[in-house]
Amino acid sequence: MSSEAASDVAAPVAAPPNAAALGLLHVDHIAVVTPSLDTGSAPYLALGLSAEGADELVVSQGVMVRAFRLGDTLIELLEPQDEGGPLAAFLDKRGPGLHHIAFRVGDLEAEIARLSGLGARFLNTEPRPGRAGSRVAFLHPKWGGGTLIELVEHAGGAH
């Protein structure tokens, strides 16, 4: 592996002694990209899940979202709305499937600062609007060992 490629790989980060004390609460959602919310919903409906609330257009992400609740975690189906956007490119390149995992945090700015101080690479360090009034930031997939990681802060602790 070249030294340039090696620099893209996440350096091992020791787990904090108490992740909850640092604001990392739990898995908020798992996101799956699909070309159609209706066809993408079929497996989850067959498993007995039902959509939670109405589908939501998240303009800042160029995506229509349908959420299914499983305990404290959501499965979010993402249908790209912008043919030239990153989700459409992901779908064209990889096809439907797992897109990212999101962790709920209590203080998004504090978690961005903490992780940045540990050398984490972000796609955006300025929080952006997410689903259901949340604020989000994404860590670079190269930092996440090939997995796109989202940090989610919900207003008032709601989800």
C-alpha positions as CSV (number, residue, x, y, z in Angstrom):
1,M,0.0,0.0,0.0
2,S,1.4,3.4,-0.9
3,S,2.0,5.9,1.8
4,E,-0.7,8.1,0.2
5,A,-3.2,5.3,0.4
6,A,-2.1,4.5,4.0
7,S,-2.9,8.0,5.1
8,D,-6.5,7.6,4.0
9,V,-7.1,4.7,6.3
10,A,-8.4,5.5,9.8
11,A,-5.9,5.4,12.5
12,P,-7.0,3.1,15.4
13,V,-8.8,5.2,18.0
14,A,-9.2,3.9,21.5
15,A,-12.8,3.6,22.6
16,P,-13.6,6.2,25.3
17,P,-14.2,4.6,28.7
18,N,-17.9,5.8,28.5
19,A,-19.2,6.6,25.1
20,A,-22.5,7.9,26.5
21,A,-20.7,10.4,28.6
22,L,-19.1,11.8,25.4
23,G,-22.5,12.1,23.8
24,L,-22.6,8.9,21.6
25,L,-25.9,7.5,22.6
26,H,-26.8,4.6,20.2
27,V,-27.4,3.6,16.6
28,D,-29.9,6.2,15.4
29,H,-30.6,4.6,12.0
30,I,-29.3,2.5,9.2
31,A,-29.7,3.9,5.7
32,V,-30.4,2.0,2.6
33,V,-30.4,3.5,-0.9
34,T,-33.1,2.4,-3.3
35,P,-34.3,3.6,-6.7
36,S,-37.9,3.5,-5.4
37,L,-39.3,3.8,-1.9
38,D,-42.2,1.6,-2.9
39,T,-40.1,-1.3,-4.2
40,G,-37.5,-0.8,-1.6
41,S,-40.1,-1.1,1.2
42,A,-41.2,-4.6,0.2
43,P,-38.7,-6.5,2.4
44,Y,-39.4,-4.4,5.4
45,L,-43.2,-4.7,5.0
46,A,-42.8,-8.5,4.6
47,L,-40.9,-8.5,7.9
48,G,-43.9,-6.9,9.6
49,L,-42.5,-3.4,9.9
50,S,-44.6,-0.3,8.9
51,A,-43.6,3.1,7.8
52,E,-43.3,5.7,10.5
53,G,-45.0,8.9,9.5
54,A,-45.1,10.3,6.1
55,D,-42.2,10.2,3.6
56,E,-40.0,13.2,4.0
57,L,-38.1,15.2,1.4
58,V,-34.7,16.3,2.8
59,V,-33.8,19.0,0.4
60,S,-30.3,19.6,1.8
61,Q,-29.5,15.9,1.0
62,G,-31.5,15.7,-2.2
63,V,-33.3,12.6,-1.0
64,M,-36.8,11.4,-0.2
65,V,-36.8,9.3,3.1
66,R,-39.2,6.6,4.3
67,A,-38.5,5.4,7.9
68,F,-39.3,2.1,9.5
69,R,-38.9,1.8,13.3
70,L,-37.3,-1.2,14.9
71,G,-37.0,-0.5,18.7
72,D,-35.0,2.6,19.2
73,T,-33.4,2.4,15.7
74,L,-34.8,3.4,12.4
75,I,-34.2,1.8,9.0
76,E,-34.3,4.7,6.5
77,L,-34.9,4.1,2.9
78,L,-33.3,6.8,0.7
79,E,-34.6,7.6,-2.8
80,P,-32.3,10.0,-4.6
81,Q,-34.2,13.1,-5.9
82,D,-31.2,14.8,-7.7
83,E,-30.0,12.8,-10.7
84,G,-26.6,14.5,-10.5
85,G,-26.3,14.1,-6.7
86,P,-24.1,11.8,-4.6
87,L,-26.9,9.4,-3.7
88,A,-27.8,8.9,-7.4
89,A,-24.1,8.4,-8.2
90,F,-23.9,5.8,-5.3
91,L,-26.9,4.0,-6.7
92,D,-25.5,4.0,-10.3
93,K,-22.1,2.7,-9.1
94,R,-23.1,0.2,-6.4
95,G,-26.8,-0.4,-6.9
96,P,-29.3,-0.5,-4.1
97,G,-28.2,-1.4,-0.6
98,L,-26.6,-0.2,2.6
99,H,-25.4,3.4,2.4
100,H,-24.5,4.5,5.9
101,I,-24.9,3.9,9.7
102,A,-25.8,6.8,11.9
103,F,-25.1,7.4,15.6
104,R,-27.2,9.6,17.8
105,V,-25.2,12.2,19.7
106,G,-26.3,14.7,22.4
107,D,-24.1,17.6,21.2
108,L,-23.2,17.5,17.5
109,E,-20.7,20.4,17.6
110,A,-18.9,18.9,20.6
111,E,-18.7,15.5,18.9
112,I,-17.4,17.1,15.7
113,A,-14.7,18.9,17.7
114,R,-13.8,15.8,19.7
115,L,-13.5,13.6,16.7
116,S,-11.6,16.2,14.7
117,G,-9.2,16.5,17.5
118,L,-8.6,12.7,17.2
119,G,-7.9,13.1,13.4
120,A,-11.3,12.2,12.1
121,R,-12.0,13.2,8.5
122,F,-15.4,14.7,7.8
123,L,-17.4,15.3,4.6
124,N,-18.9,18.3,6.4
125,T,-18.1,19.8,9.7
126,E,-20.9,22.3,9.6
127,P,-24.2,20.6,10.8
128,R,-26.8,20.3,8.1
129,P,-30.5,19.7,8.3
130,G,-31.6,16.1,8.5
131,R,-34.8,14.1,8.7
132,A,-37.5,15.1,11.3
133,G,-35.8,18.4,12.3
134,S,-32.5,16.7,13.2
135,R,-29.0,18.1,12.4
136,V,-26.3,15.9,10.9
137,A,-22.7,15.7,9.9
138,F,-21.0,12.9,7.9
139,L,-17.6,11.4,8.5
140,H,-15.5,10.4,5.5
141,P,-15.9,6.8,4.6
142,K,-12.2,6.4,4.3
143,W,-11.9,7.4,8.0
144,G,-14.7,4.9,8.8
145,G,-12.8,2.0,7.2
146,G,-15.0,2.1,4.1
147,T,-18.3,2.9,5.9
148,L,-20.0,6.3,5.7
149,I,-20.8,7.3,9.3
150,E,-23.4,10.0,10.1
151,L,-23.7,11.8,13.4
152,V,-27.3,12.8,14.3
153,E,-28.5,15.3,16.9
154,H,-32.2,15.4,17.4
155,A,-33.9,18.6,18.7
156,G,-35.1,18.1,22.3
157,G,-33.9,14.5,22.3
158,A,-36.8,13.4,20.0
159,H,-36.4,11.0,17.2
